[in-house]
Amino acid sequence: MSLRIIVVLAVLTGVTGSPGVTIRPVADSADSAHPNSVPETVEETEIFGQIQLFEEEEAEEDVMATGELNPKHYPAQRAAKVVQHYLNTRYGSPYRVFGLQRVHSGNAEDVADSRKYKLEISVQEMIGNTTENCSAEVLFARGEQQRSAQVQASCEALLKIDTKAQEEAFYQQCKMNQSLQSAQYLPDSYGHIEPDMKPLWHLGIVASSFIMLNESTENTLYNMAQVANVTQLPTENDQLKFDYHILLHEMVSQEIIHWKLLFTWSPAEGVKVLQMEQLPHCHDCEKPPNTN
């Protein structure tokens, strides 16, 4: 009789879980709205992989849907993020950076060999902390040959923000300095950026938006992670010239992708990209900072 009791107790002990094991919640990266934020570093855990797989399968199913979209799901979020990149390429500067704040509504329809998204979103100018509602359309081409998404956006109030004085002061400072500017790791491993380096960080966001706009599809979600290195080059034809090494976070695949950017900037001409080159994957490179 006593032997049976010992066996039963052993079985019960075996099926109870360890009270010391905890599972940390995983944040939904698709709702990240701040273009200057650094996404969380990928945690190679089984539970993270399971959640990521579930999100990707759900997104793939939603991408095929037409009609009204869930504003919080990947298809609407990805299309809206492309609008952010478009606004930065058209109107961004060291003192004017746009970020997606929220998707209010979205609609998708198939048009010939393309897919059109109609969106109502909130866009924030991050430096001046001004938010306005915008209407936008994003057209993704389908087929073997990838083409950049076509974007139309109406955000009239945001475009009236006047940053000419700050831009001219920064331009003259860079142009007249006897030594050319350079910096590394914006932000650093603690998420910090020195105040005098923030214009270079903002300029990196604007310039990298040309890459993110060009590379974005219905199946990607890009965010700027870090400026690994920036070097100011000699001024040419009154245009400031910069060489950037930037890190992009592709949030669906969780890849950190290195790019080289050569571009010019002036208050009158804005950013003009001269060269975009994706760099080989670096296994030994320092990971970008983990800040939110």
GUFIKOL-32360 format. One record per residue (C-alpha): x, y, z; residue in one letter; residue number from 1. Coordinates in steps of 0.2 Angstrom, whole numbers, plus 5000, padded with zeros to 4 digits. Example, Ala and Ser with C-alpha at 12.3 -4.5 7.8 and 13.67 -1.06 7.14 Angstrom:
<pts>
PT east north up residu num
PT 5062 4978 5039 a 1 $
PT 5068 4995 5036 s 2 $
</pts>
This chain:
<pts>
PT east north up residu num
PT 5000 5000 5000 m 1 $
PT 5014 5012 5005 s 2 $
PT 5023 5008 4988 l 3 $
PT 5008 5013 4978 r 4 $
PT 5007 5030 4987 i 5 $
PT 5025 5034 4983 i 6 $
PT 5022 5030 4965 v 7 $
PT 5007 5042 4964 v 8 $
PT 5016 5056 4973 l 9 $
PT 5031 5054 4960 a 10 $
PT 5019 5055 4945 v 11 $
PT 5011 5071 4952 l 12 $
PT 5027 5079 4955 t 13 $
PT 5033 5075 4937 g 14 $
PT 5018 5084 4929 v 15 $
PT 5019 5100 4939 t 16 $
PT 5028 5114 4931 g 17 $
PT 5043 5123 4938 s 18 $
PT 5038 5138 4948 p 19 $
PT 5054 5148 4943 g 20 $
PT 5051 5148 4924 v 21 $
PT 5044 5164 4917 t 22 $
PT 5040 5169 4899 i 23 $
PT 5043 5187 4895 r 24 $
PT 5030 5196 4883 p 25 $
PT 5036 5200 4866 v 26 $
PT 5032 5218 4860 a 27 $
PT 5022 5220 4844 d 28 $
PT 5035 5228 4833 s 29 $
PT 5023 5233 4819 a 30 $
PT 5015 5246 4830 d 31 $
PT 5032 5255 4832 s 32 $
PT 5029 5273 4826 a 33 $
PT 5044 5283 4830 h 34 $
PT 5057 5284 4816 p 35 $
PT 5071 5288 4827 n 36 $
PT 5068 5273 4839 s 37 $
PT 5079 5258 4839 v 38 $
PT 5070 5242 4838 p 39 $
PT 5073 5228 4850 e 40 $
PT 5087 5216 4847 t 41 $
PT 5081 5199 4841 v 42 $
PT 5081 5187 4856 e 43 $
PT 5084 5169 4849 e 44 $
PT 5071 5160 4860 t 45 $
PT 5059 5147 4855 e 46 $
PT 5044 5157 4861 i 47 $
PT 5050 5172 4851 f 48 $
PT 5051 5161 4835 g 49 $
PT 5034 5155 4838 q 50 $
PT 5026 5172 4840 i 51 $
PT 5036 5178 4825 q 52 $
PT 5030 5164 4814 l 53 $
PT 5012 5167 4819 f 54 $
PT 5013 5185 4815 e 55 $
PT 5020 5182 4798 e 56 $
PT 5007 5169 4793 e 57 $
PT 4993 5180 4799 e 58 $
PT 5001 5194 4788 a 59 $
PT 5003 5183 4773 e 60 $
PT 4984 5179 4774 e 61 $
PT 4979 5197 4777 d 62 $
PT 4990 5203 4762 v 63 $
PT 4979 5193 4750 m 64 $
PT 4963 5201 4757 a 65 $
PT 4954 5215 4749 t 66 $
PT 4943 5228 4756 g 67 $
PT 4944 5235 4774 e 68 $
PT 4960 5231 4783 l 69 $
PT 4964 5230 4802 n 70 $
PT 4974 5246 4805 p 71 $
PT 4985 5236 4818 k 72 $
PT 4990 5222 4806 h 73 $
PT 5005 5221 4796 y 74 $
PT 4997 5225 4778 p 75 $
PT 4991 5242 4784 a 76 $
PT 5006 5246 4795 q 77 $
PT 5018 5241 4781 r 78 $
PT 5010 5252 4768 a 79 $
PT 5009 5267 4780 a 80 $
PT 5027 5265 4784 k 81 $
PT 5031 5268 4766 v 82 $
PT 5021 5284 4767 v 83 $
PT 5033 5289 4781 q 84 $
PT 5048 5286 4770 h 85 $
PT 5041 5295 4755 y 86 $
PT 5038 5311 4766 l 87 $
PT 5055 5311 4772 n 88 $
PT 5063 5309 4755 t 89 $
PT 5052 5323 4749 r 90 $
PT 5052 5335 4763 y 91 $
PT 5064 5329 4777 g 92 $
PT 5079 5339 4783 s 93 $
PT 5091 5339 4798 p 94 $
PT 5077 5349 4807 y 95 $
PT 5062 5341 4799 r 96 $
PT 5059 5322 4801 v 97 $
PT 5042 5313 4799 f 98 $
PT 5036 5297 4808 g 99 $
PT 5021 5287 4807 l 100 $
PT 5011 5289 4823 q 101 $
PT 4995 5279 4820 r 102 $
PT 4985 5270 4806 v 103 $
PT 4967 5275 4808 h 104 $
PT 4960 5265 4793 s 105 $
PT 4965 5256 4778 g 106 $
PT 4958 5248 4762 n 107 $
PT 4966 5237 4749 a 108 $
PT 4961 5233 4731 e 109 $
PT 4969 5224 4716 d 110 $
PT 4972 5236 4702 v 111 $
PT 4979 5227 4686 a 112 $
PT 4996 5220 4690 d 113 $
PT 4997 5231 4706 s 114 $
PT 4989 5232 4723 r 115 $
PT 4983 5249 4730 k 116 $
PT 4981 5254 4748 y 117 $
PT 4971 5269 4753 k 118 $
PT 4975 5275 4771 l 119 $
PT 4970 5287 4784 e 120 $
PT 4985 5290 4796 i 121 $
PT 4992 5301 4809 s 122 $
PT 5010 5308 4804 v 123 $
PT 5021 5316 4817 q 124 $
PT 5035 5329 4814 e 125 $
PT 5047 5322 4827 m 126 $
PT 5058 5337 4831 i 127 $
PT 5044 5350 4832 g 128 $
PT 5032 5337 4840 n 129 $
PT 5018 5342 4828 t 130 $
PT 5005 5329 4823 t 131 $
PT 4992 5329 4809 e 132 $
PT 4980 5318 4800 n 133 $
PT 4985 5313 4782 c 134 $
PT 4977 5304 4768 s 135 $
PT 4988 5293 4757 a 136 $
PT 4988 5280 4743 e 137 $
PT 5002 5267 4741 v 138 $
PT 5003 5257 4725 l 139 $
PT 5014 5241 4726 f 140 $
PT 5019 5233 4709 a 141 $
PT 5018 5215 4707 r 142 $
PT 5027 5203 4696 g 143 $
PT 5045 5197 4693 e 144 $
PT 5053 5214 4691 q 145 $
PT 5052 5224 4708 q 146 $
PT 5048 5243 4706 r 147 $
PT 5048 5256 4720 s 148 $
PT 5031 5259 4728 a 149 $
PT 5021 5274 4721 q 150 $
PT 5015 5286 4734 v 151 $
PT 5003 5300 4735 q 152 $
PT 5000 5309 4752 a 153 $
PT 4991 5324 4757 s 154 $
PT 4998 5332 4773 c 155 $
PT 4997 5350 4770 e 156 $
PT 4998 5356 4788 a 157 $
PT 5014 5347 4791 l 158 $
PT 5023 5354 4776 l 159 $
PT 5020 5372 4782 k 160 $
PT 5032 5369 4797 i 161 $
PT 5046 5382 4794 d 162 $
PT 5063 5376 4798 t 163 $
PT 5073 5387 4786 k 164 $
PT 5082 5397 4800 a 165 $
PT 5089 5381 4808 q 166 $
PT 5094 5373 4792 e 167 $
PT 5103 5388 4786 e 168 $
PT 5113 5390 4802 a 169 $
PT 5118 5371 4802 f 170 $
PT 5123 5373 4783 y 171 $
PT 5134 5388 4787 q 172 $
PT 5142 5380 4802 q 173 $
PT 5146 5364 4792 c 174 $
PT 5152 5374 4777 k 175 $
PT 5163 5386 4787 m 176 $
PT 5171 5374 4799 n 177 $
PT 5189 5372 4797 q 178 $
PT 5188 5354 4801 s 179 $
PT 5176 5342 4793 l 180 $
PT 5163 5333 4805 q 181 $
PT 5163 5315 4808 s 182 $
PT 5155 5304 4821 a 183 $
PT 5152 5285 4825 q 184 $
PT 5138 5276 4833 y 185 $
PT 5123 5287 4833 l 186 $
PT 5115 5283 4845 p 187 $
PT 5128 5274 4856 d 188 $
PT 5126 5258 4865 s 189 $
PT 5116 5267 4879 y 190 $
PT 5104 5275 4866 g 191 $
PT 5112 5293 4868 h 192 $
PT 5116 5306 4855 i 193 $
PT 5125 5322 4859 e 194 $
PT 5115 5337 4855 p 195 $
PT 5127 5344 4842 d 196 $
PT 5126 5327 4833 m 197 $
PT 5107 5326 4832 k 198 $
PT 5106 5335 4815 p 199 $
PT 5118 5322 4808 l 200 $
PT 5107 5308 4815 w 201 $
PT 5091 5316 4808 h 202 $
PT 5100 5319 4791 l 203 $
PT 5104 5300 4791 g 204 $
PT 5086 5296 4794 i 205 $
PT 5081 5307 4779 v 206 $
PT 5094 5300 4768 a 207 $
PT 5091 5281 4773 s 208 $
PT 5073 5284 4769 s 209 $
PT 5078 5284 4750 f 210 $
PT 5084 5266 4753 i 211 $
PT 5069 5261 4763 m 212 $
PT 5057 5268 4750 l 213 $
PT 5066 5259 4736 n 214 $
PT 5067 5242 4745 e 215 $
PT 5050 5242 4753 s 216 $
PT 5037 5229 4747 t 217 $
PT 5021 5222 4754 e 218 $
PT 5032 5209 4764 n 219 $
PT 5044 5221 4772 t 220 $
PT 5044 5234 4786 l 221 $
PT 5060 5244 4788 y 222 $
PT 5066 5256 4802 n 223 $
PT 5082 5266 4804 m 224 $
PT 5092 5258 4818 a 225 $
PT 5109 5267 4819 q 226 $
PT 5122 5278 4810 v 227 $
PT 5138 5267 4812 a 228 $
PT 5149 5280 4804 n 229 $
PT 5147 5297 4796 v 230 $
PT 5160 5308 4788 t 231 $
PT 5158 5325 4780 q 232 $
PT 5167 5327 4764 l 233 $
PT 5173 5343 4755 p 234 $
PT 5159 5354 4749 t 235 $
PT 5155 5353 4731 e 236 $
PT 5146 5367 4721 n 237 $
PT 5139 5374 4738 d 238 $
PT 5132 5357 4742 q 239 $
PT 5137 5348 4759 l 240 $
PT 5143 5331 4755 k 241 $
PT 5142 5316 4767 f 242 $
PT 5148 5298 4767 d 243 $
PT 5136 5287 4779 y 244 $
PT 5137 5269 4785 h 245 $
PT 5120 5265 4791 i 246 $
PT 5111 5250 4799 l 247 $
PT 5093 5247 4794 l 248 $
PT 5081 5235 4804 h 249 $
PT 5070 5224 4793 e 250 $
PT 5057 5220 4806 m 251 $
PT 5049 5205 4798 v 252 $
PT 5065 5195 4795 s 253 $
PT 5073 5203 4810 q 254 $
PT 5088 5207 4799 e 255 $
PT 5101 5221 4803 i 256 $
PT 5106 5227 4785 i 257 $
PT 5121 5238 4782 h 258 $
PT 5121 5251 4769 w 259 $
PT 5133 5264 4762 k 260 $
PT 5126 5281 4757 l 261 $
PT 5134 5295 4748 l 262 $
PT 5124 5310 4746 f 263 $
PT 5124 5329 4746 t 264 $
PT 5113 5342 4756 w 265 $
PT 5109 5360 4756 s 266 $
PT 5093 5370 4762 p 267 $
PT 5089 5374 4744 a 268 $
PT 5092 5357 4736 e 269 $
PT 5088 5345 4750 g 270 $
PT 5096 5328 4750 v 271 $
PT 5102 5321 4733 k 272 $
PT 5108 5303 4734 v 273 $
PT 5123 5300 4724 l 274 $
PT 5126 5282 4728 q 275 $
PT 5117 5268 4738 m 276 $
PT 5127 5251 4741 e 277 $
PT 5121 5237 4752 q 278 $
PT 5136 5230 4761 l 279 $
PT 5140 5212 4765 p 280 $
PT 5133 5205 4781 h 281 $
PT 5144 5208 4795 c 282 $
PT 5145 5193 4808 h 283 $
PT 5157 5202 4820 d 284 $
PT 5149 5219 4820 c 285 $
PT 5143 5227 4836 e 286 $
PT 5124 5226 4837 k 287 $
PT 5114 5242 4837 p 288 $
PT 5108 5248 4854 p 289 $
PT 5093 5241 4862 n 290 $
PT 5082 5256 4866 t 291 $
PT 5064 5260 4865 n 292 $
</pts>
